[in-house]
Amino acid sequence: MQPSADSRKKKRRRRRRRRLAACCSSRPAAGAAQGQCQCGSSSPGGGGGSGSLVARTPRAFSSCSSAAASSACAPAAAVHLGTQHKLTALLVALALLLVLPRPPLVAGVPVSPRRMARIRSHVERINKTPVRSIRSQDGDTIDCVAAHEQHGLDHPLLRAHAVQTEPPEAPRGGGALSFPSGSATNGSGSGSGSGAGKDSRRGAWQTWHHGGHCPRGTVAIRRTSAEDVLRAGSVSRFGRKRRHRKAAAAAAAAAAAARAAYAPDVITGNGHEHAIAYTAPSQQPVYGAKATINVWDPAIQESNGFSLSQLWVLSGSFNGSDLNSIEAGWQVSPELYGDSRPRLFTYWTSDAYEATGCYNALCPGFVQTSSRIAIGASISPVSSAGGAQYDMTLLVWKDPKLGNWWLSYGDQLVGYWPAQLFTHLSDHATMVEWGGEVVDTRPGGAHTATQMGSGRFAAEGFGRASYFRNLETVDADNSLAEVALDAIQTLAEDPACYDIRKAYDDDDDDDDDGQHSARGGWGTHFYYGGPGHNPACP
């Protein structure tokens, strides 16, 4: 008996439904995505219950004539689907790169938006709205900021602090009130005649003065940039001295044996090397220090290295976390400033460099009063070997009436560290240091070739080696007193790399043809420095 047409149609429908069921059960997602089968809720005839199948494109299954063929057909569709997904994902990624904003590039380095927001917020706290801005020929921008709005007053201990305009009382004594009025203000300097007829020492000044001056009532602040912060690696490290806590025990032991028991504990295995003169701690309190330093531009080997020449006013313990320090001098630091120019710098800490203090005006604390001196600005001109020597005079002293520690540069008052910032130094200092410092990270396993001072050893003397001259301290009567030669000790961790040689004015007459005496007297002084890496300093 021949099956009826309706019977044949029903069989074809059942076979189609079986193929659809096999496809959707083996690769439901693939089949649906390809439009070959879809698991739905309505039957081909419009009826049926939940879970029935709907054929959208019956022709797509013409090659799958059986359940076995259908299952073999599904993997091929899956392979095609995977390739299509990869192409789609690639196209979406390319579209996002074109549409979405890219991470900003700062100094050629990509920075995430979140990190950049933190950096900009930090920079905005440092940089106050200026009354005037001066573009220096060395690339710096000097902002003239209203004195009462400066970042230094943001310190929580200074919320009710009123800025002093002048110190009540400057130190008495020979050099205290005789700041050289010409040498520091015009950049050319003047001095007494030498054996050659003219003095080859001149005053070093600041480069930005070629672009103008800040108006009265403002203070000159070097503008901080996002690039400055990025070079430090993080906001928390920016403007602070790094402490490497893993001590080099062998170096520390060797240095301990080489120095006196009361010498400053400058060796902590942190890679810093010194050539310094220092006063021994005594029962006599110290209220300040002064020296004149010639300025050089030493070569720095590592990008995170530095070379500086400074004076330290200290109190507290070198072995604990209560060391108080006030520091000022000149410094070359590519990481901090982005170049290799020598710059006037300051530093302070009240807890042995742990959490308090910073360089210059990069954190609250130091209160600036000068509209003519910008801390962190470059110094020019600089000394040259066998040529003119440019030096600067620094004085740090404690105001006997209000107790703040003041800084002067040449004949200019720069500003002060309020006494509230300190513990031990709120009263007086116990030690003073003068000299040079570099950081040695031993690049390539060898000693750094970063130069200290002029990059020449002390024995090369005037015109070639770096010097500190006219060392003085301030006593309890607020008077400057010359430091006796036998009252200071010297220290160099590795004299084959950097060394120091102290002398009094008359001691160098035979070596320098009496030039020191002809210049008016150097008093207690010393030469220091060195090239770093050399055959004797591997």
TAWO-V895390 format. One record per backbone hydrogen bond with DSSP energy under -1.0 kcal/mol. CO is the residue of the C=O (numbers start at 1). NH is the residue of the N-H. E is the energy in kcal/mol with one decimal. If there is no record, write none. Layout:
CO;NH;E / CO;NH;E
This chain:
4;8;-2.2 / 5;9;-2.4 / 6;10;-2.3 / 7;11;-2.1 / 8;12;-2.6 / 9;13;-2.6 / 10;14;-2.4 / 11;15;-2.9 / 12;16;-2.6 / 13;17;-2.6 / 14;18;-2.3 / 15;19;-2.4 / 16;20;-2.7 / 17;21;-2.6 / 18;22;-2.5 / 19;23;-2.5 / 20;24;-2.8 / 21;25;-2.0 / 22;26;-1.6 / 23;27;-2.8 / 27;31;-2.8 / 28;32;-2.4 / 29;33;-2.7 / 30;34;-2.2 / 31;36;-1.8 / 31;37;-1.0 / 38;54;-1.7 / 43;46;-2.2 / 47;43;-3.9 / 49;52;-1.4 / 54;38;-1.1 / 57;60;-1.5 / 58;61;-1.9 / 59;62;-1.8 / 61;64;-1.1 / 66;70;-2.7 / 67;71;-2.5 / 68;72;-1.8 / 69;73;-1.7 / 70;74;-1.6 / 73;77;-1.5 / 74;78;-2.1 / 75;79;-2.6 / 76;80;-2.2 / 77;81;-2.4 / 78;82;-2.6 / 79;83;-1.8 / 80;84;-2.0 / 81;85;-2.6 / 82;86;-2.1 / 83;87;-2.2 / 84;88;-2.6 / 85;89;-2.9 / 86;90;-2.3 / 87;91;-2.4 / 88;92;-2.4 / 89;93;-2.5 / 90;94;-2.4 / 91;95;-2.2 / 92;96;-2.4 / 93;97;-2.1 / 94;98;-1.6 / 95;99;-2.2 / 96;100;-3.0 / 104;111;-2.6 / 106;109;-1.6 / 109;106;-2.6 / 112;116;-2.8 / 113;117;-2.1 / 114;118;-1.7 / 115;119;-2.3 / 116;120;-2.7 / 117;121;-2.1 / 118;122;-2.1 / 119;123;-2.7 / 120;124;-2.4 / 121;125;-1.4 / 122;126;-1.4 / 123;127;-2.9 / 132;144;-3.5 / 134;142;-2.9 / 136;139;-1.9 / 140;136;-2.9 / 141;223;-3.1 / 142;134;-2.8 / 143;221;-2.7 / 144;131;-3.8 / 145;219;-2.7 / 146;149;-2.3 / 150;153;-1.3 / 151;154;-2.1 / 152;365;-1.1 / 155;158;-2.2 / 158;161;-1.6 / 172;480;-3.7 / 180;184;-1.1 / 182;186;-1.6 / 194;197;-1.9 / 200;389;-3.6 / 202;391;-2.9 / 205;380;-2.2 / 206;209;-1.3 / 207;210;-1.8 / 208;211;-2.1 / 215;218;-1.5 / 217;147;-2.0 / 219;145;-2.4 / 221;143;-3.2 / 225;229;-1.3 / 226;230;-2.4 / 227;231;-2.0 / 230;233;-1.2 / 234;238;-1.0 / 237;240;-1.9 / 239;359;-2.7 / 245;247;-1.2 / 247;249;-1.1 / 248;252;-2.4 / 249;253;-2.4 / 250;254;-2.3 / 251;255;-2.4 / 252;256;-2.3 / 253;257;-1.7 / 254;258;-1.0 / 260;263;-1.5 / 264;266;-2.0 / 271;440;-3.9 / 273;438;-2.3 / 275;436;-2.1 / 276;491;-2.5 / 277;434;-2.7 / 278;489;-2.5 / 286;429;-3.2 / 287;398;-2.5 / 288;474;-1.9 / 289;396;-2.6 / 290;472;-2.1 / 291;394;-2.5 / 292;469;-2.5 / 293;392;-2.6 / 295;383;-3.2 / 299;451;-2.7 / 302;305;-1.5 / 306;439;-1.2 / 307;332;-2.8 / 308;437;-2.1 / 309;330;-2.2 / 310;435;-2.1 / 311;328;-1.7 / 312;433;-2.0 / 313;326;-2.1 / 314;430;-2.9 / 314;431;-1.6 / 315;324;-3.6 / 323;352;-2.5 / 324;315;-1.9 / 325;349;-1.8 / 326;313;-2.6 / 327;347;-2.0 / 328;311;-2.4 / 329;345;-2.7 / 330;309;-2.6 / 331;343;-2.1 / 332;307;-1.9 / 333;337;-2.5 / 334;338;-1.8 / 342;379;-2.8 / 343;331;-2.0 / 344;376;-2.3 / 345;329;-2.0 / 346;360;-2.3 / 347;327;-2.7 / 349;325;-2.5 / 351;354;-1.1 / 359;362;-2.2 / 367;416;-2.6 / 370;220;-1.8 / 371;214;-1.0 / 374;377;-1.9 / 377;344;-1.8 / 378;207;-1.7 / 380;205;-2.3 / 384;387;-2.2 / 388;384;-1.7 / 389;202;-2.8 / 390;295;-3.3 / 391;204;-1.8 / 392;293;-2.8 / 393;410;-3.1 / 394;291;-1.8 / 395;408;-2.3 / 396;289;-2.4 / 397;406;-3.2 / 399;403;-2.0 / 404;399;-3.3 / 405;417;-2.8 / 406;397;-1.8 / 407;414;-2.7 / 407;415;-1.1 / 408;395;-1.7 / 409;412;-1.8 / 412;409;-2.8 / 414;369;-2.7 / 414;370;-1.7 / 415;407;-2.5 / 416;367;-3.0 / 417;405;-2.4 / 418;421;-1.8 / 419;422;-1.7 / 424;427;-1.7 / 424;428;-1.3 / 429;286;-2.7 / 431;314;-2.8 / 432;279;-2.2 / 433;312;-2.8 / 434;277;-3.0 / 435;310;-2.6 / 436;275;-1.8 / 437;308;-2.6 / 438;273;-2.5 / 442;445;-2.0 / 443;446;-1.4 / 448;533;-1.9 / 452;455;-2.1 / 452;530;-1.6 / 457;460;-1.6 / 458;461;-1.9 / 461;464;-1.8 / 461;465;-3.1 / 463;386;-3.2 / 466;528;-1.6 / 467;294;-1.5 / 468;526;-2.3 / 469;292;-2.1 / 471;483;-2.2 / 472;290;-2.4 / 473;481;-2.7 / 474;287;-2.9 / 475;478;-2.0 / 478;172;-3.1 / 479;475;-2.4 / 481;473;-2.2 / 484;487;-1.5 / 485;488;-1.1 / 489;278;-2.4 / 491;276;-2.5 / 494;497;-2.4 / 494;498;-2.2 / 497;532;-1.7 / 499;529;-1.8 / 501;527;-2.3 / 503;525;-2.7 / 504;507;-1.3 / 506;509;-1.3 / 508;512;-2.7 / 509;514;-1.6 / 512;515;-1.7 / 514;518;-2.0 / 515;519;-1.4 / 516;521;-1.8 / 517;520;-1.5 / 522;470;-2.6 / 524;471;-2.1 / 525;503;-2.7 / 526;468;-2.1 / 527;501;-2.6 / 528;466;-1.0 / 529;499;-2.6 / 530;452;-2.5 / 534;537;-2.0 / 537;534;-1.3
